[in-house]
């Protein structure tokens, strides 16, 4: 299967359309490209052309014949391009038209990739076809992966680190050669040292690594993109330490990933926590309300940064455009942790809620979570006009290994290529699969897929704040099943090999990623249908757990870093009343920090933790029923 360059030609005159198509088709063999397949489809109507673009993810170029004498509407063609770009932002549009009207046409739209005279295209189609092929090659370029694969193929003698020397220490050992055999040759010969200057430095963004990052920035429509090889947990901390200094105020969603809380500790900044909105029935939380965010900004106009999660674990989406615009009015930078939403820019169903589209200054993407990169591979995207690149590099160097794994870098390079070339196509297919799955699930009696209407009912601010939901995060309500969650989990694992991404006492979360297939969804539906119909050999259970109704607020007694790095002691949770917490205490599920360093502990917190502990939930930050507090410090 070869990459496909499908060209859509739009011309409203049938004879001219036939001439353009025939001449371009005859020219294709001249380029002798046996590494790609090129074909052409024709279209007479703009409306039908938009349908083609929406339906056919293999279209990689659009040739638009622009008739300046058509008076149907002055902005007809430029409006068409706007509508096309709303569907597929990355799709290049090449305009052909009257040579006397070229400048006028170009002035009509900023989204035109290039302009060609119509007569020249008909008489000499090689020029425009060569241009389109060249653009296609540029868009599908993988600067690092291409050079890296070539270097590995040269099989140079290794006189540098790593010590296994291309795998020879494994191959020649009777004890560990099975390790080599399991992974195969390329894994080991591709495990290179930073001594390979031609491939470049990750910390300095040189040579092919630098070019790969520039290519990714173009794909994601940002000013700068940086590759990180130890996860978005590290990416988040790099950004926070770049932007914040000791005592700086940072407005932060309490529900943020723990790496954000740790980044605040390391920067010694002062957090202003936004309230959590938790639904105890399902054990899921919503993003902070727009009203709470605006109030926090108004009460802390001296804050340096606002930090939010762009897409919750369960797929709930904030209207980030409103948030970013409001924060920017007060000169506050916006950082969005978009770990679970790296594909957001590449389909119109998601794009409005994309942090990049919203104009956020800093964005992180866990490229390994839902798109095609290796574990630990992450992107940092930057659009901040005041970005301090030199200081950023210093902070980056604090966290980055001087011996990064080249396979992770290569996976980030090919990941951005896939999003650029076929992201829309893959996402479109996944959305169709989800629609089909939901239609079938609607017939079940005891299990349901939670959707937008359910979230509107659960969270009062969902509609008013124009929130959304990512349907590829399939949240399934199993609260009406007469089985224990443990037995349901075991059944799904045994029946279809499904490892649940996340669960609460009443829901399971299934992620549909770029690696998702229709057959996997069918297997999931088959298993759920058996559960729903009682066609399983599981013991009945009537016990139903429920989270406490209210999540106690955070009341800081001091800057979190002062508590975290201060002298501390361990005390039983039951005896921690009025003490100052010295660690991060996070019950899972739902994974919302209950206690943060510097927080005044009250009886409400103790009762909440004891209730969760009685249900057997994991409490991260609690050790044998004890938590860390500042030694000798009691809140007065």
N, C-alpha and C positions, 0 to 999 in steps of 0.2 A: 504494500500500500504506500503510494507516494503522496507527498504534500500536494494539495490541489489549489491552483490559482484559477479561480472561476471569476470571469469578468462579466459584469452585467452592463449591457449597452442599452441606453434609453434614448430613443429617437421617435418623434411623433409622426414622421413621414415614413410610411412602410417601405418605399423604394430606397430612400436614403439609408434606412435602418439595415436593409438587406445588403446594400453596398458596403457599409461600414463593417458589418459582421463577416461578410464573405472575404473581404480584403484582409481583415485581421486574422481570420482563420487560416488563410493561405500563407500568412507570414510566420505562423508559429513554428513550423519545421526549420526555418532559417536559423533559429537560435540554438538548435541542437541541445535542448535541455532534457536529458534523459533522467535527471534527478527530481523533476517535478512534472506534474500533469497540468496542462493548460486547456481550459475550455471556455466557451462563450455562450451566454444566453441573451436573448433579445427581449425587449419590452417596448411597447408603444405608449403606455400610459404611466404617468407619475404615480398615481395611486397604486396601480398594480406593482410598480417597481418597489414601493415601500413594503408591500406584502412579500415580495421576493426576498428583500433584505431581512425581514423579520422571520421568515420561514426557513431560509437557506443560509446556515452558518458557514457554508463553504465559499460564499461570495467574498472575494478578497480585494476587488477593485470595482469601481463604478465609473463608467464613461457616460457623461450626461451631455446630450446635444442641446445647446442653449440657443433658443430662437428669440433674438431681440425684437423681432417683428411681431411676435405673438403678444397681443394686447389683452389676453384673458385676465391677466393680473400682473402688475409691475414687479411684484416680489414673488411671483409664482415659483421660480426656480430656486431663489435663495431660501424661501420658506421650505421648499422640498428638501434642500440640503440640511436645514435645521432639524426637520423631522427625521431625516435619515440618521443624523448624528445622535439624535435622542435615542435611537434604537441601538446603533453601534458606533460608539464614539471613535473607535480606532480605524474605521473603514475609510480609505482614501477615495476622494471624488476627483475625477479628471474631467474637465469641461472642454468641449469642442464647440467652436462657434465661428461667426463671421470675423474675418481678420480686421475689419474696420471697427469692430465693436469690442475688441478684446479688453481694452482698458476699462470700459464701462462695466463689462461683465465681472472682471476681477474686483472692481470696487463694490459690487453688489453683495459679495460674501467673503468673509475671512476664512471660511472653511474649505476653500478650493485648494486641492493639492497642487494642481498645475493646469495650465491652459494651452490648448493646441488649436491651430486653424483647421477648420473642417475640411477644406479642400486638400490640405496637405495630408491629413489623416487618410482621406480616401485614396489619394495618389501614392502616398508613401507611408503606409501604416507601421513600418518598422520603428519609426521614431517614438510613437506613443507606446507601442508594445514593449520596446526596450526600456522605456522609462518606467512602465508598470512592473516589469520583471525586476528591475533594479530596486525599486521601492519594496517589492515583495521580499527580495533577498535581504535588504536592510532591516525590515521589520522582523524577519525570522532569524536574524543573526544571533549567535551566541558566542561573543568574543572570548570568554574564558574557556567554556566547555570545548570549543573547537581547537584552541591552542593546547589545552591540557590533554585532550585525547590524542592529538598528534605527538606531543612530547612523550606520553606514556608508550605510544606505539613504537617509538624509536629504540626502546629497551636499552637505555644508557646504563653503564656500570654505576652502581650507587656507592659513592665514597663519602656519604654524608648521612645524617639522621634521616629517617628513624632507624633504629638499630637492627630491625629484622631484615634490612637490606633487600627490599623488594620481595620479601616472603621467604628468603632462603633459610632463615633460622627456623622457620616453621616446616618447610618442605623436608629439611634434612634431619628432623627430629622424630624418633620413634614415639615420643610422648605427646607431641602437640601437632603433628602433621594433619590430624583430623580437623583441626581448626582451619588450616589452609584449605583442605579439600572441601569443607562445608561452604566456604565463601567463594572460592575460586580465585584464579590468578589475577584478574584485573583489580580486585580490591587491594591486593598487596603491592603490585607494581604501581598502582595509582596513589599509594600512600606516600606522598612526597614530602620533602623538606622545604622550608622557606628559602633554602639555598638556590632554588631554581629562579634566578632573577628574571628570566624572560617572561615568566607567568605573572610576576608582579607581587606586590606586598598588600595584604589586606589592611594593615594598619595605616598605610600611606596612600592607598587607592592608586597604585601605579600600574602601568602596562595593561595587560589584558583584564586584570581584576578591576582596574579603574574604568576601562571601557565597558565592561559588563555592568558596572553600577550605573554608568551613564545611560546605557541601553534600558536598564530597568526603570530609571527615572523618566525616560521618555514614554515607556509603556504605562506607567502609573500617573503620568501627567503632573509630575512634581519637579521642583528645582534640583533636589538632591536625593539620592537613595544610597544607603549604606547597607552592606551585608553584615550580618552578625551570626556567628557560628555557635553560640551557646544560649540560644533561645530568646524569646521576647521578654522573659523575666530579666535578662541582662539588658536588652534594648530599652526597657522601661526605666531601669536604674540609670543607664547612660544619659537619657534625656533629662531625668529629674536632677541629676547632679550637674548637668550642663547649665540648667536654667536657674537653679535655686541655690541661695547662699544661706548661711546660718541666720535663723530668725525670720526669713522671708515667709510671707503668708502664701499658702497654696490651698485653693478651694478644691476639695476632692470628694468624689463619690465614695461613700463608706464601703460600697460593694465592690470596689476595684480589686483586682488581683493582688495577692499578698506582696508581689514584687514591687508594686506601687507604694505600699506601706513601708517596705524595707528601704525603698529609694528615698522616702521622706526621712526615715531615720538617718540614713547615710549623709543626706544633705543638711541635716540639723535644721530643717525648715519647720514652720509652724502650720499644721493642717487645720483647715476649717471644714469639718465633716458635714456632708449633705446627708439628710435623713434617709434611712432605708425604708422602702415600702414593700413589706413582706406579706404574701398571702399564705396564711397558716394551713389552709386546706390542702393546697398543692405543694407547699414548701418552696415556692419560687418567689423571686423578688423582681420588682420593676425598676427601671432607671428612675433617678430623682425627677420630681415634677419640675416643669419649666418655671413655675412660680417660686419654688424653693431655690432653684439655681439663680434666678434674677434677684431674689432677696439677699442671697449670700453675696452676690456681686455688689449690690447696692450698699450692703453693710460693711463690705471689705474692698473698697475701691483701690486700696493700696496693695491688693494681692498681685503677685507676679504671674500666677499660673492657675488655670482651671484644668482639672484632670477628670475625664469621664471614660466609661467603658462604652465603646461605640456599638457593640452588639452583645447583649448578655448571653450567658451560657445557653439560655433557653430560647434565644433568638429575638428578644424584644429590642426594638430599635427606637432611639431618640431622634427627634427632628433637630439634627445638629446644626442646620443652617441658622435657625433662630438663635440657638445658644452661642454659636461662634460670632454672629453679627453683634449680639448684645455684649459679649465679653470684650470684643474689639472696640466697642464704643468707649470703654473705660481703660483701654490700653493693656488689657490682660491677655496674655498668650493662652492658646488652647492646645492641649495635648490629648489625643484620643487613642486609647488602647483598643485597637480594632483586631485583636488577635484572632477572633472567630469569624471574621468577615472580610478576608483578604480578597475575595472575588467581587466585592461590592461595586466596583467601578465598571464592571464588564457586562452588565445586563440592566436594561431599563427598569426591571422590577425591583432592583436593589439600589440603583445609582443615586436616587434622591437622598437616601439615608447614608451614603458614603461620606466618610470623614474628609476625604480629599475633595469631593464635590462640594462639601459644605464650607471649605476654605480653612480647615484646621491648620495650625502652624506645624504641628508634629504628629505623626501617626506611626504606630507600630503594627506590623502584620506578622503573625506566626505562620510562616509559609508552609509549615509542616502540618498544621492542624486540619485545614480544609482544602488546600491546593497542593500541587505536586512538588514538594521538596522533602528532603530528609529531616528526621527529627533533629531538633535544635536549630534548624535554619530559620532565620528571621530577617525581616526588612525594617529599616528605619527610613521613613520618608519625611522630608523637610521642605516646608514652603514659607518659613518665617523670613520676612525681608530683613530682619535684624540678626540673622543667624551668625554666630561667632564660630566659624569653622575651625579656627586654631585651637580654641579652648575645648571645643567638642572633641577634637582629635586627642587632646591630652586625657580627657575623661574616657574616651573610647579605649585608649591604650591601657588605662588602669584595669579595664575589664577584659579586654581581648587577649586571647592567648597569642604568644609569639610563634606558636606552632599550630596554626589553624588546620583543620582537616579539609583537604582540597576537595574531597567528594561533596562536602556540604556546600562549598562555594559553587561548585559546578551545578549542584541541584538548584540553587537559587537562580543561576543563569538560565537553565532550561525551563524553570518554573515561569519566569516572566515571559519567555518566548511562547509557552503554551497559552498563557492568558491573553497575550497579544493576538495570536493567530487563530485560536479556537476556543477562547474562553466563553464567548457568547454562545457558540454552538453547544458546548458541553452543558452550560448552565440552562439553556433552553430545554435540552433533553431532560435534565434532572427535574426541572419545574413541571414538565409534562408528566413525568413518572409520579411525582408527588400528587398531582391532581387526580391521576388515575387511582392511586393508592387511597386517597381520601374518599373518593366516590365509592370504592369497595368497602372501606371501613365504616361508612355511614350505615351499612346494613347490620352491623353488629349491635348487640343489645347491652353489653356490659362494659365494653371498651370503646373509647372515643379518642380521636385526634383533636387536641385543643387547637383552635384557630383564632382568627382575629376577633370574632364576636365573643368568644369566651374570655379573651383578655380584656375586652371592653367591659364585660360584666364584672371581672375580677378586680380591675384597677380603675378607679374613678377618673384618673387623669389621662387615661389612654386616648380617648377621643379628643378631649380638649387640647391636649398637647400634640396632636397629630402624630402619635407614635405609630410604629409599624411592626411587622413580624416577619422574620426570615423563615419561609416555609420549608427550607432545607434542614432546619432544626425541628425534627418531628417529635413533638412532646405528646406523649400518650398517657391518657388518664386511665389508670387501672384500679381506681379506688373501689369500684363496684364488684371486682372479682373476689370470690370467696377463698382466696389462697394467700399465703404469706408472701411478702416481697422476695424473701430469700428463695422460696420454692419457685416462684415465677422466674427469677433470675437464672436459677439452675436449669429450669426447663428450657428457656430460650437458648442457653449455652449448649445444652445437650442436643436440642432439636435442630437448630439451624446454625450453631456455632456463633451466636451473636453475643459479643461482649458489650454489655450496656455501657454507653459513654458516661451517663450520669443517671442517678435515680434519687427519688425522694420516697417518703412513706406512701405516696399515692400516684407517682408518675414514673415513667421511664423516658429517657431522652435518647433518640437515635439520630445520629448525624448522617446526612447525605452529602458526601463530598465529591470532588471531581473524579474520585475513583469509584463512585457509586454506579450500580448497574440496575437495569430493570429486573433481572433475575433475582438479585438480592432482595429487592422490594417484594417480589412475589413470594419468596421464601419467608420473609417476615410476616406478610399477610396470612400465609397459610398457618404459621404457628399461632398468631394472634387469634385467628378464627377458631382454632381448636381450643384455645384457652377460653374464649368467649362462649363456646358451645358446650363446655364441660367435657370435651373429648380428651381429657388428660388424666393420668393417674397421679393426682396430687391430693394431699390431705387438705380438708377444709379448715379454714381458720377465720374466726370472727373478730380477732383482735385488730383494732385499727388505731394506729398512732396518729398524733397530731402535734404540730409545733405550737408552742405558746402563742397567744394572740398578739402580744406586743413585744417588740424588740427594744430593750432599754437604750436610751440615748447615750451618746458619748459626751462626757464632761471632763475636759483635760485640766489636770492640776499643774502641769508643766509641759515644756516642749518634749515631745516623745523621745528624742535622742538623749536628753538628760536622764530620763528614767531608764532607757534601754542600756546605756553605758554606765549607769550608776551602780553602786554596790547593792546587790540584791540578795534575797533569800527566798526559799520555797516554803509556802504555807498551804494547808488544806483549803480547798475552795470554800468550805463552810466557815472558815475563820478569816476570810479575806475582807470582810466588811470594813469600809472606811480606809482601806489600804490603797496605795498607788501602784497600779499594774506596771510591771517591768518587761513584759513580753507581749507577743501577739497571740490571742486566744481565739480560735476560729472553729466553731462547731460545723461538722460536715455530715449530711447536707444541712442547710443549703450553701454553706461556704461563706457566710457573711461574718466578718470579724465582730465578735461581741465585745472583746476587750482589746485595747491598743495600749502600747507603752505610754505612760503619763496619765492614764485614765483613772479617775476616782471610781473605786469599786463600791457598789451599793448592794443592799439586800436584793434589789430587783435583779441585778446581774447574777447573784448567787442562786436565786430561785430558778432563773432561766437555765443556767448551766446544770443544776441538779435535775431539772425536769428532762432535759435532753439526755443526760447521762443515764437516767432511769430507763430510757427507751433504747439504750445500747448504741447511741450515735457516737461517732468518732469526734473527739474534741482535740484538735491540733493545738499544741501549746500547753496542754495539761498533761502532767506526768504523774501517773499513779494517784490521780485525784488531787494533785497539788498544782499550784501555779506560782509563777515568780512575781514578787512584789519588791518595791524599794525597801531596803533594810531600815527598820526603825522609823519609817515615815508613815504617819497617820494623817489622813485628811481631816482638817478641823472645820 
